[in-house]
Amino acid sequence: MAATNRSAEAEALLAEMPLWGSEFARTFANHAPMVLCALAEIGGSPAQMRRFFDFYRGYKQLSPAPAPVGPLGEDDWRAMIGVREREPDLRVFFAGEVARLGIDGALRRYLPMLAPGVAASAFHALMRTAYGVLRGNDQDIAIALAYWAATYLPLPPATGADPMTDDPAEVLRRTAEIEPLRDLKLHDLLWQNIRDAAAVPGFAPVVDWLAIGPDTMARMAAAAIRLFAATQHFAALHVVTGLHWIRLISPHCDFATHEKLLRVFWQAIAALMREMDFPQMPAEETVKGWRELAAPDWSEIHAAAAESYDEHDISLAFSASEEMKHYRDPLYRVAAARRLGLIGDYTA
């Protein structure tokens, strides 16, 4: 976990975030609560945090969080899974559960139920949970679990069929061969494209294709950064950051829940192959050359991200630097520098 770098002024701004809705027009995710935390972690000042939020709030036309409709309890909260309109009530329910069980207890109790819907809001509920863990903040965790439940996105369930491969990249390659995906109409929202791809004939078996083992997460991370380095695609960026978020919440998961998160997460990434225009993984020799490229150090990358008004620049700059600390792959730094415009297009 990253060391915090947040002043009292920064914490005061973060404390305002529960006042705002989790989504805005057409169910786009409100990134501000998480991105402001990431901005602080990469060295952004309170003034930069306030500047970013003032811009983001106006540009995205954020709305205040809606008021609760009616109370939910242990016996009826499950009926509100996937019901966005009841998120305010789910916030109240989970606030009570976090108060009762603590952060670790609440996550261990509810993540096993929510893990199959990890694609909720195209992983942004996962993101909010991970940043709640990073802050160690009860209210953030309650809001994150409520958002996850309200936007839960069911995908075809695992059947226990024998896996085809232990290579996450091979799952993506095989998914690209599902012919009906080629004609899939795309939406502006990633979660809708995941939903529609998952309903395509021939996609249902994908969830069982990957054998999950001790090195699966590391292999997913290696595939993710190669995919993003090769494409700079918006959806590929979410693969890199999403694995960081899973790593942040993993200490609060038992083995079965962690395995389920990885399996369904990669299933959802496979569902984005059409969104990414069916990219191919770069050759190992090509990746080796990219790793050797001259690129700014993280302090320069973070400084550039802290000046950006693009929430995904900030999110990637933080997650990529954290993933590089963990996996020691310099490709994270090269790809992040390319995203921030600090080096040229090495794929040309």
C-alpha positions as CSV (number, residue, x, y, z in Angstrom):
1,M,0.0,0.0,0.0
2,A,1.2,3.5,-0.8
3,A,2.3,5.8,1.9
4,T,-0.2,8.6,2.3
5,N,0.7,12.2,1.3
6,R,-2.4,14.1,2.4
7,S,-2.5,17.3,4.4
8,A,-5.4,18.3,6.6
9,E,-6.5,20.6,3.8
10,A,-6.4,17.7,1.3
11,E,-8.4,15.6,3.8
12,A,-11.0,18.3,4.2
13,L,-11.6,18.3,0.4
14,L,-11.8,14.5,0.3
15,A,-14.3,14.7,3.2
16,E,-16.6,16.7,0.9
17,M,-16.8,13.9,-1.7
18,P,-19.7,11.8,-0.1
19,L,-21.9,14.8,-0.7
20,W,-21.8,14.2,-4.4
21,G,-23.6,11.5,-6.5
22,S,-21.6,8.4,-7.6
23,E,-22.7,9.0,-11.2
24,F,-23.7,11.8,-13.5
25,A,-25.4,11.9,-16.9
26,R,-26.2,8.5,-18.4
27,T,-24.5,6.6,-15.6
28,F,-21.0,7.9,-16.2
29,A,-18.9,7.3,-13.0
30,N,-17.9,10.2,-10.8
31,H,-14.1,9.8,-10.5
32,A,-13.5,12.7,-8.2
33,P,-13.4,10.9,-4.8
34,M,-10.8,8.5,-6.1
35,V,-8.8,10.7,-8.4
36,L,-8.3,13.4,-5.8
37,C,-6.9,10.8,-3.5
38,A,-4.6,9.6,-6.3
39,L,-3.6,13.2,-7.0
40,A,-2.5,13.7,-3.4
41,E,-0.6,10.4,-3.5
42,I,1.5,11.6,-6.5
43,G,2.4,14.8,-4.8
44,G,-0.4,17.1,-5.9
45,S,-1.0,20.1,-3.7
46,P,-4.3,21.0,-2.0
47,A,-4.5,23.9,-4.5
48,Q,-4.1,21.5,-7.4
49,M,-6.7,19.2,-5.9
50,R,-9.2,22.0,-5.5
51,R,-8.5,23.3,-9.0
52,F,-9.1,19.8,-10.5
53,F,-12.3,19.3,-8.5
54,D,-13.7,22.7,-9.4
55,F,-13.1,22.0,-13.1
56,Y,-14.4,18.4,-12.9
57,R,-17.5,19.3,-11.0
58,G,-18.5,21.9,-13.5
59,Y,-17.4,20.1,-16.6
60,K,-19.2,16.8,-15.6
61,Q,-22.1,18.7,-14.1
62,L,-22.0,16.6,-10.9
63,S,-25.1,16.4,-8.8
64,P,-25.5,16.1,-5.0
65,A,-26.0,12.6,-3.7
66,P,-29.7,11.8,-3.7
67,A,-31.6,11.4,-0.4
68,P,-32.5,7.9,0.8
69,V,-35.9,6.5,-0.1
70,G,-36.5,3.9,2.6
71,P,-34.5,1.7,5.0
72,L,-32.9,-1.6,4.0
73,G,-31.9,-4.5,6.3
74,E,-30.1,-7.8,6.2
75,D,-33.2,-9.5,4.8
76,D,-33.9,-7.1,1.9
77,W,-30.8,-5.3,0.7
78,R,-30.0,-8.1,-1.8
79,A,-33.2,-7.2,-3.6
80,M,-31.7,-3.8,-4.4
81,I,-28.6,-5.3,-6.2
82,G,-28.4,-3.8,-9.6
83,V,-31.0,-1.1,-8.8
84,R,-29.2,2.2,-9.2
85,E,-32.1,4.2,-7.8
86,R,-31.7,2.6,-4.4
87,E,-28.0,3.4,-4.0
88,P,-28.8,6.1,-1.3
89,D,-30.5,3.4,0.8
90,L,-27.6,1.0,0.2
91,R,-25.2,3.7,1.4
92,V,-27.1,3.8,4.7
93,F,-27.2,0.0,5.0
94,F,-23.5,-0.4,4.4
95,A,-22.6,2.5,6.7
96,G,-24.3,0.5,9.5
97,E,-22.5,-2.7,8.4
98,V,-19.0,-1.0,8.4
99,A,-19.8,0.5,11.8
100,R,-20.7,-2.9,13.1
101,L,-18.0,-5.0,11.4
102,G,-15.2,-2.6,10.7
103,I,-13.6,-2.2,7.3
104,D,-12.0,-5.6,7.1
105,G,-15.0,-7.4,8.5
106,A,-17.4,-5.7,6.1
107,L,-15.2,-6.4,3.1
108,R,-14.8,-10.0,4.1
109,R,-18.5,-10.4,4.6
110,Y,-19.7,-8.7,1.4
111,L,-17.0,-9.0,-1.2
112,P,-17.8,-12.7,-1.8
113,M,-21.3,-11.7,-2.7
114,L,-20.2,-8.7,-4.9
115,A,-17.2,-10.2,-6.6
116,P,-19.2,-11.8,-9.5
117,G,-20.3,-8.2,-10.3
118,V,-16.9,-6.7,-10.3
119,A,-17.5,-5.2,-13.7
120,A,-20.0,-2.9,-12.0
121,S,-19.8,0.6,-13.5
122,A,-16.9,-0.7,-15.6
123,F,-14.8,-1.4,-12.5
124,H,-15.4,2.0,-11.0
125,A,-17.1,0.5,-7.9
126,L,-14.0,-1.6,-7.5
127,M,-11.9,1.6,-7.9
128,R,-13.9,3.3,-5.1
129,T,-13.5,0.3,-2.8
130,A,-9.8,0.3,-3.4
131,Y,-9.4,3.9,-2.6
132,G,-11.5,3.5,0.5
133,V,-9.0,0.8,1.6
134,L,-6.1,3.1,0.7
135,R,-7.6,5.9,2.9
136,G,-8.8,3.5,5.6
137,N,-12.0,5.4,5.7
138,D,-15.2,3.8,6.9
139,Q,-17.5,6.2,5.0
140,D,-15.7,5.6,1.7
141,I,-16.0,1.9,2.1
142,A,-19.7,2.0,2.8
143,I,-20.3,4.2,-0.2
144,A,-18.1,2.0,-2.4
145,L,-20.0,-1.2,-1.4
146,A,-23.3,0.5,-2.0
147,Y,-22.2,1.7,-5.4
148,W,-20.9,-1.8,-6.2
149,A,-24.2,-3.4,-5.2
150,A,-26.3,-0.7,-7.0
151,T,-24.4,-1.0,-10.3
152,Y,-23.7,-4.8,-10.0
153,L,-23.1,-6.2,-13.5
154,P,-23.8,-9.9,-13.8
155,L,-21.8,-11.8,-16.5
156,P,-22.2,-15.5,-17.5
157,P,-21.2,-17.5,-14.4
158,A,-18.4,-20.0,-14.2
159,T,-19.4,-23.6,-14.7
160,G,-16.3,-25.4,-13.5
161,A,-15.4,-26.6,-17.0
162,D,-11.8,-27.5,-17.6
163,P,-9.7,-24.5,-18.4
164,M,-7.9,-24.1,-21.7
165,T,-4.9,-22.2,-20.7
166,D,-3.0,-20.6,-17.8
167,D,-2.1,-17.6,-19.9
168,P,-4.4,-14.5,-19.6
169,A,-3.2,-13.2,-23.0
170,E,-4.3,-16.4,-24.6
171,V,-7.8,-15.9,-23.3
172,L,-7.9,-12.5,-25.0
173,R,-6.6,-14.0,-28.3
174,R,-9.2,-16.8,-28.2
175,T,-12.0,-14.3,-27.4
176,A,-11.0,-12.3,-30.5
177,E,-12.0,-15.4,-32.6
178,I,-15.6,-15.2,-31.4
179,E,-17.0,-14.1,-34.7
180,P,-20.3,-12.4,-33.5
181,L,-18.2,-9.9,-31.5
182,R,-17.0,-8.4,-34.7
183,D,-20.4,-6.9,-35.5
184,L,-21.2,-5.7,-32.0
185,K,-22.5,-2.1,-31.8
186,L,-20.5,0.0,-29.4
187,H,-21.8,2.5,-26.8
188,D,-20.1,5.4,-25.1
189,L,-20.1,3.6,-21.8
190,L,-17.7,0.7,-21.1
191,W,-20.0,-1.1,-18.8
192,Q,-22.7,-1.3,-21.6
193,N,-20.1,-2.7,-24.0
194,I,-19.1,-5.3,-21.4
195,R,-22.8,-6.2,-20.9
196,D,-23.5,-6.6,-24.6
197,A,-20.4,-8.5,-25.4
198,A,-21.2,-10.9,-22.6
199,A,-24.5,-11.6,-24.2
200,V,-23.0,-12.5,-27.6
201,P,-23.4,-16.2,-28.6
202,G,-20.2,-18.0,-28.0
203,F,-19.0,-15.7,-25.2
204,A,-20.4,-17.7,-22.2
205,P,-17.6,-20.2,-22.0
206,V,-14.9,-17.5,-21.8
207,V,-15.1,-17.3,-18.0
208,D,-13.9,-20.9,-17.6
209,W,-11.0,-20.7,-20.1
210,L,-8.4,-19.5,-17.6
211,A,-6.7,-21.7,-15.0
212,I,-6.2,-19.5,-11.9
213,G,-2.9,-20.2,-10.0
214,P,-0.5,-18.4,-7.7
215,D,1.1,-16.4,-10.5
216,T,-2.1,-15.5,-12.4
217,M,-2.4,-11.9,-11.1
218,A,1.3,-11.3,-12.1
219,R,0.6,-12.7,-15.5
220,M,-2.5,-10.6,-15.9
221,A,-0.5,-7.5,-14.9
222,A,2.2,-8.4,-17.5
223,A,-0.4,-8.7,-20.2
224,A,-2.2,-5.5,-19.1
225,I,0.9,-3.3,-19.3
226,R,1.9,-4.8,-22.7
227,L,-1.6,-4.2,-24.0
228,F,-1.7,-0.6,-22.8
229,A,1.9,0.1,-24.0
230,A,1.0,-1.2,-27.4
231,T,-2.3,0.6,-27.8
232,Q,-2.6,3.5,-25.4
233,H,-6.3,2.5,-25.5
234,F,-8.7,4.0,-22.9
235,A,-10.1,0.5,-22.1
236,A,-6.6,-1.0,-21.8
237,L,-5.8,1.8,-19.3
238,H,-8.5,0.3,-17.1
239,V,-6.9,-3.1,-17.2
240,V,-3.7,-1.7,-15.7
241,T,-5.5,0.4,-13.1
242,G,-8.1,-2.3,-12.3
243,L,-5.4,-4.8,-11.4
244,H,-3.9,-2.3,-9.0
245,W,-7.3,-1.8,-7.4
246,I,-7.7,-5.6,-6.9
247,R,-4.3,-5.7,-5.4
248,L,-5.3,-3.0,-2.9
249,I,-8.3,-4.9,-1.7
250,S,-6.8,-8.4,-1.8
251,P,-5.7,-8.3,1.8
252,H,-9.4,-8.2,2.7
253,C,-10.3,-11.2,0.6
254,D,-10.2,-14.9,1.3
255,F,-8.6,-17.2,-1.4
256,A,-11.9,-18.0,-3.1
257,T,-13.0,-14.4,-3.3
258,H,-9.7,-13.3,-4.7
259,E,-9.8,-16.1,-7.3
260,K,-13.4,-15.1,-8.2
261,L,-12.4,-11.4,-8.6
262,L,-9.5,-12.3,-10.9
263,R,-11.6,-14.7,-13.0
264,V,-14.6,-12.3,-13.5
265,F,-12.3,-9.3,-14.0
266,W,-10.5,-11.0,-16.8
267,Q,-13.8,-12.2,-18.3
268,A,-14.9,-8.6,-18.3
269,I,-11.6,-7.6,-20.0
270,A,-12.2,-10.2,-22.6
271,A,-15.6,-8.6,-23.2
272,L,-13.8,-5.4,-24.1
273,M,-11.9,-6.9,-27.0
274,R,-14.4,-5.4,-29.5
275,E,-14.1,-2.0,-27.7
276,M,-10.3,-2.2,-28.1
277,D,-10.6,-3.3,-31.8
278,F,-9.1,-6.8,-31.1
279,P,-5.5,-5.8,-30.4
280,Q,-2.7,-8.3,-30.6
281,M,0.0,-8.6,-28.0
282,P,3.3,-7.1,-29.0
283,A,6.2,-9.5,-29.6
284,E,8.6,-10.0,-26.6
285,E,11.5,-8.6,-28.6
286,T,9.4,-5.4,-29.2
287,V,8.5,-5.1,-25.5
288,K,12.2,-5.5,-24.6
289,G,13.1,-2.6,-26.9
290,W,10.3,-0.4,-25.3
291,R,11.6,-1.1,-21.8
292,E,15.0,0.3,-22.8
293,L,13.6,3.6,-24.1
294,A,14.6,6.8,-22.3
295,A,11.7,8.1,-20.3
296,P,11.3,10.7,-17.5
297,D,11.4,9.5,-13.9
298,W,8.2,9.2,-11.9
299,S,8.6,12.6,-10.3
300,E,8.3,14.2,-13.7
301,I,5.5,12.0,-14.8
302,H,3.6,12.7,-11.5
303,A,4.2,16.4,-11.9
304,A,2.7,16.3,-15.4
305,A,-0.3,14.3,-14.3
306,A,-0.9,16.7,-11.4
307,E,-1.3,19.5,-13.9
308,S,-3.8,17.6,-16.0
309,Y,-7.5,18.0,-16.0
310,D,-7.9,14.4,-17.3
311,E,-8.9,12.1,-14.5
312,H,-7.4,9.1,-16.3
313,D,-4.0,10.7,-16.6
314,I,-3.9,11.0,-12.8
315,S,-5.4,7.6,-12.2
316,L,-2.9,5.9,-14.5
317,A,0.1,7.9,-13.2
318,F,-0.5,6.7,-9.6
319,S,-1.5,3.1,-10.4
320,A,1.3,2.5,-12.9
321,S,3.9,3.8,-10.5
322,E,2.5,1.5,-7.8
323,E,2.4,-1.5,-10.1
324,M,6.0,-0.8,-11.2
325,K,7.1,-0.8,-7.5
326,H,5.4,-4.2,-7.2
327,Y,6.4,-5.9,-10.4
328,R,9.7,-4.0,-11.3
329,D,8.8,-3.6,-14.9
330,P,10.0,-0.4,-16.5
331,L,7.4,-0.6,-19.2
332,Y,5.0,1.0,-16.7
333,R,7.1,4.2,-16.7
334,V,7.5,4.2,-20.5
335,A,3.8,3.7,-21.1
336,A,2.8,6.3,-18.6
337,A,5.2,8.8,-20.0
338,R,3.7,8.2,-23.4
339,R,0.2,8.8,-22.1
340,L,1.3,12.1,-20.6
341,G,2.9,13.2,-23.8
342,L,6.4,13.2,-22.3
343,I,7.9,10.9,-24.9
344,G,6.9,10.3,-28.5
345,D,5.0,7.4,-30.1
346,Y,7.4,4.5,-29.8
347,T,5.0,2.2,-31.8
348,A,5.3,4.2,-35.0
